Amino acid sequence: MPSRIPPSAAVVVPAYNAAATIARTLDSAIAAADACASLGLAIEVDIVVVDDCSTDATAAIVERYAARDRRVRLIRAPENGGPGAARNLGVARSTGNLLFFLDADDIFYPNHIQLCARALLDDDSLGYVFTQLHIDMPIHPDWRESLDESNPINFCVRRLWHDMIGGYAEHPDFRVHRTEDTLYRMCLRRLVKHRKLDVETCEQFVSPGNALDRQRAKLAVSKAEWARLGHDDGFRMTPEMERIALDKLVHVQKLRGG
């Protein structure tokens, strides 16, 4: 039976020194929120930017958006905690029952919020839905599924399940090695029913030093070829990260009754 709870959504945007891209990101989130009404979905959308102690004009740009659009809010993190901690803070300081995440250098397409929210509102058995990413660089087909299943921006999850898994990992090692989003999606995937919507609804950009840039060589070849080459893709799991990941996965297993 479809949900009867009045729909509301929070778009959480962790931002650190994103002055060059945050306007494009906010424009896309606002356009996706505006498109809901034109596509027949009445939903309240809150766009929460968590400034992670930026040293550039990121916060000032967000404040200008907030001054002219009440849906946009700026939250200043008390200390630089990385994207996982920033996302958790944004969730804690918002009220939407459906959660979206958008990185400060990426964009939603106008269909993203409406398609994801509609799928969840039409089927209460789903805990989250995810979509196809558009990435403008050569990617071998072997990697497409794993990219869509681990990315932080191409899905929508019910707040309940974010809370149940304890949100994103915040340990400093995750901030350095940037795998908190993969662990988060792994926990959700094991815990709740989910569905893929085979439509491109968001775009992840390649920028110097980001995860896509670091994986260019890997993503351009097949998994078999990458294994044969034996190159190092730069990703690490420290002992503390392994411990936290195991604890979270054990917690998920207990939630499932195992």
JOHU-V647003 format. One line per field, one symbol per residue. ss: DSSP state (H for helix, E for strand, C for the rest). phi: phi as a letter, one per 30 degrees, with the letter a starting at -180 (. if undefined). burial: I if it has 9 or more other C-alpha atoms within 8 Angstrom, else O. A space follows every 10 residues. Layout:
BEGIN
ss = ???
phi = ???
burial = ???
END
This chain:
BEGIN
ss = CCCCCCCEEE EEEEECCCCC CHHHHHHHHH HHHHHHHHCC CCCEEEEEEE ECCCCCCHHH HHHHHHHHCC CEEEEECCCC CHHHHHHHHH HHCCCCCEEE ECCCCCEECC CHHHHHHHHH HHCCCCCEEE EEEEECCCCC HHHHHHHHHH CCCCEEEEHH HHHHCCCCCC CHHHHHHCCH HHHHHHHHHH HCCEEEEEEE EEEECCCCCC HHHHCHHHHC CCHHHHHHHC CCCCCCCCHH HHHHHHHHHH HHHHHCCC
phi = .ddcdedbbb ccbdbbhced bdddddeddd dddddeddci cdbdcccccc dcidcccedd dddddddcbd dcbcbcddad cidddddddd ddcbbedccc bbddbbbcde dddddddddd ddbddddabb bdccbdadbd eecedddddb ddccbbbdee deddciiddc eeddddchbd dddedddddd cbdbbccdbd babcccbeid edddcedddd bddddddddi dcdidbbded ddddddeddd edddddjc
burial = OOOOOOIIII IIIIIIIIIO IIIIIIOIII IIIOIIIOOO IOIOIIIIII IIIIOOIIIO IIIOIIOOOO OIIIIOIOOO IIIIIIIIII IOOIIIIIII IIIIIIIIII IIIIOIIIII IIIIOIIIII IIIIOOOOII OOIIOOIIOI IIIIIIIIIO IIOOIOIIII OOIIIOIOOI IIIIIIIIIO IIIIOOIOOO IIIIIIOOOO OIIIIIOIII IIOOOIOOOO OOOOOOOOOO IIOIIOOIIO IIIOOOOO
END
